[in-house]
Amino acid sequence: MRFPPAAEYVRTARLVAVAVARRAGLTEQLEELRLAVGEACARAVRRCAEADCDEPVTMLVDDTGPGLVVQVTDAAKTSAGPEPVVLSLLEGLADHLEVRPHQGISGAQVRLEWWPSIPPHGATAPAPRDPAS
């Protein structure tokens, strides 16, 4: 998905990512995914605004493997200033986070991964708790 670097498109990107995650069966992680994709897209939009860049932001959602990968790429020709809060938030919401310069263009890419919540092989899910006990 490609969208102009404007805040009004962040909501649409979140909706697309959540729809793909739901289809991929990641129902337990939907809220974390929605928040993380929104923050990653807002970060890309903010970077583009700071760099006076009008190139589109690209969001790739890959559900081909076990789990889901979301990559948000901007073309801002600037280095990001300190972003400890945003990056800490993303790290806490996703199972895996990578932030790196985008290959071949100026800009940055945020890669977020979520894995399915499957008990280890041979393990069983805990039994529901009896409210009477």
C-alpha positions as semicolon CSV with decimal commas, in nm:
position;residue;x (nm);y (nm);z (nm)
1;M;0,000;0,000;0,000
2;R;0,132;0,344;-0,092
3;F;-0,010;0,663;0,052
4;P;0,079;1,032;0,057
5;P;0,275;1,137;0,367
6;A;-0,026;1,292;0,538
7;A;-0,182;1,207;0,874
8;E;-0,527;1,137;0,730
9;Y;-0,398;0,819;0,561
10;V;-0,256;0,661;0,877
11;R;-0,600;0,536;0,985
12;T;-0,651;0,360;0,651
13;A;-0,311;0,192;0,681
14;R;-0,402;0,067;1,030
15;L;-0,734;-0,072;0,904
16;V;-0,562;-0,258;0,619
17;A;-0,299;-0,412;0,848
18;V;-0,560;-0,521;1,103
19;A;-0,777;-0,678;0,831
20;V;-0,481;-0,880;0,702
21;A;-0,382;-0,981;1,057
22;R;-0,736;-1,096;1,131
23;R;-0,735;-1,304;0,811
24;A;-0,398;-1,450;0,915
25;G;-0,545;-1,560;1,248
26;L;-0,358;-1,321;1,475
27;T;-0,668;-1,227;1,672
28;E;-0,492;-1,203;2,009
29;Q;-0,245;-0,941;1,884
30;L;-0,486;-0,712;1,696
31;E;-0,477;-0,423;1,942
32;E;-0,097;-0,422;1,966
33;L;-0,070;-0,447;1,589
34;R;-0,316;-0,161;1,534
35;L;-0,126;0,066;1,772
36;A;0,217;-0,026;1,634
37;V;0,120;0,020;1,268
38;G;-0,036;0,355;1,352
39;E;0,280;0,470;1,530
40;A;0,512;0,342;1,254
41;C;0,306;0,513;0,982
42;A;0,278;0,835;1,184
43;R;0,657;0,828;1,230
44;A;0,706;0,797;0,854
45;V;0,464;1,083;0,788
46;R;0,640;1,299;1,050
47;R;0,983;1,224;0,901
48;C;0,857;1,322;0,555
49;A;0,712;1,648;0,689
50;E;1,041;1,734;0,862
51;A;1,235;1,664;0,540
52;D;0,984;1,842;0,313
53;C;0,940;1,514;0,124
54;D;0,626;1,443;-0,075
55;E;0,720;1,090;-0,183
56;P;0,462;0,832;-0,075
57;V;0,497;0,620;0,236
58;T;0,488;0,249;0,157
59;M;0,342;-0,017;0,384
60;L;0,397;-0,382;0,299
61;V;0,196;-0,641;0,493
62;D;0,317;-0,999;0,448
63;D;0,105;-1,283;0,585
64;T;0,266;-1,567;0,389
65;G;0,462;-1,713;0,678
66;P;0,363;-1,809;1,022
67;G;0,282;-1,473;1,169
68;L;0,274;-1,132;1,007
69;V;0,538;-0,885;0,888
70;V;0,464;-0,516;0,839
71;Q;0,725;-0,290;0,677
72;V;0,670;0,085;0,670
73;T;0,910;0,276;0,445
74;D;0,954;0,649;0,394
75;A;1,175;0,840;0,151
76;A;1,270;1,125;0,387
77;K;1,621;1,242;0,311
78;T;1,703;1,313;0,672
79;S;1,830;1,124;0,969
80;A;1,576;1,075;1,240
81;G;1,634;1,269;1,556
82;P;1,610;1,094;1,889
83;E;1,291;0,891;1,899
84;P;1,328;0,686;2,216
85;V;0,958;0,696;2,307
86;V;0,828;0,588;1,965
87;L;1,088;0,316;1,922
88;S;1,036;0,186;2,277
89;L;0,662;0,176;2,217
90;L;0,707;-0,015;1,890
91;E;0,947;-0,257;2,055
92;G;0,694;-0,326;2,329
93;L;0,405;-0,381;2,088
94;A;0,568;-0,610;1,830
95;D;0,736;-0,947;1,874
96;H;1,032;-0,816;1,673
97;L;1,135;-0,467;1,558
98;E;1,401;-0,350;1,314
99;V;1,465;0,010;1,213
100;R;1,708;0,054;0,929
101;P;1,794;0,277;0,636
102;H;1,598;0,173;0,331
103;Q;1,809;0,001;0,067
104;G;1,856;0,199;-0,253
105;I;1,691;0,524;-0,146
106;S;1,727;0,782;0,123
107;G;1,478;0,707;0,391
108;A;1,405;0,461;0,664
109;Q;1,222;0,137;0,706
110;V;1,050;0,003;1,016
111;R;0,996;-0,372;1,013
112;L;0,753;-0,515;1,267
113;E;0,684;-0,885;1,318
114;W;0,416;-1,072;1,511
115;W;0,414;-1,447;1,558
116;P;0,113;-1,666;1,629
117;S;0,047;-1,756;1,990
118;I;0,083;-2,132;1,970
119;P;0,173;-2,346;2,271
120;P;0,506;-2,532;2,232
121;H;0,488;-2,873;2,066
122;G;0,330;-3,125;2,299
123;A;0,208;-2,862;2,545
124;T;-0,156;-2,801;2,610
125;A;-0,326;-2,472;2,675
126;P;-0,400;-2,410;3,042
127;A;-0,745;-2,519;3,156
128;P;-0,996;-2,240;3,219
129;R;-1,010;-2,134;3,580
130;D;-1,317;-2,232;3,779
131;P;-1,469;-1,909;3,916
132;A;-1,610;-2,103;4,216
133;S;-1,263;-2,196;4,344
